[in-house]
Amino acid sequence: MDFDHITRPLTNDEAKAEAERIIANAYRTETPVVRHIPTSFRDDTPLPAYGDTPPVHQDDKRIVPAWAAGIAVVSIGVGAGVTGIGCGAWLVLQGLASITLYGVLMVTLPFAGLAMVATAIGGAISRARSAVSKTVYEGPVVQNTQINNTSNQRGMFSRTRNDVR
């Protein structure tokens, strides 16, 4: 290889020739001022229907661990379930928002009638079971009252116990 131009300085004639070459390349009309560099390439050649190379086995190189994929699937399932519960709650609340007083009365009317019948039956059974007694107690009445008072005072705590019999 020729490394002379690196180690020794150019002579005046060589420097003048190199400067003219650089200027001529810079102002050449066939090259554009801004060089456009392609950033992508599209191959428009038609693909063959079949080839002579067999398919190559590609190893399974997962980036996400299995436990993380499992957690992602579970979180998607939980999110879908919560969305279903939210939609159900929305439907129930929409129905409750459109309730009128007459609608509430019509819905509760059978329950009120059933409660009235149950109360009437309970009252009838209660009166039928109650016995009529006319017991009269005659004789002397004696009342014995005995009071035992025990007090213990020791130091800071005291205790008083009263037994009434």
Secondary structure as the mmCIF struct_conf table of DSSP 4:
data_model
#
loop_
_struct_conf.conf_type_id
_struct_conf.id
_struct_conf.beg_label_comp_id
_struct_conf.beg_label_asym_id
_struct_conf.beg_label_seq_id
_struct_conf.end_label_comp_id
_struct_conf.end_label_asym_id
_struct_conf.end_label_seq_id
HELX_RH_AL_P HELX_RH_AL_P1 ASP A 4 THR A 7
BEND BEND1 ARG A 8 ARG A 8
HELX_LH_PP_P HELX_LH_PP_P1 PRO A 9 THR A 11
HELX_RH_AL_P HELX_RH_AL_P2 ASN A 12 ALA A 26
TURN_TY1_P TURN_TY1_P1 TYR A 27 TYR A 27
BEND BEND2 THR A 29 THR A 31
BEND BEND3 VAL A 33 VAL A 34
HELX_LH_PP_P HELX_LH_PP_P2 ARG A 35 HIS A 36
BEND BEND4 THR A 39 THR A 39
BEND BEND5 THR A 45 THR A 45
HELX_LH_PP_P HELX_LH_PP_P3 PRO A 46 PRO A 48
BEND BEND6 ALA A 49 TYR A 50
BEND BEND7 ASP A 52 THR A 53
HELX_LH_PP_P HELX_LH_PP_P4 PRO A 54 HIS A 57
BEND BEND8 ILE A 63 VAL A 64
HELX_RH_AL_P HELX_RH_AL_P3 ALA A 66 ALA A 97
TURN_TY1_P TURN_TY1_P2 SER A 98 SER A 98
HELX_RH_AL_P HELX_RH_AL_P4 LEU A 101 ARG A 129
HELX_LH_PP_P HELX_LH_PP_P5 SER A 130 VAL A 132
BEND BEND9 GLY A 139 GLY A 139
STRN STRN1 ILE A 147 ARG A 154
TURN_TY1_P TURN_TY1_P3 GLY A 155 MET A 156
STRN STRN2 PHE A 157 VAL A 164
#
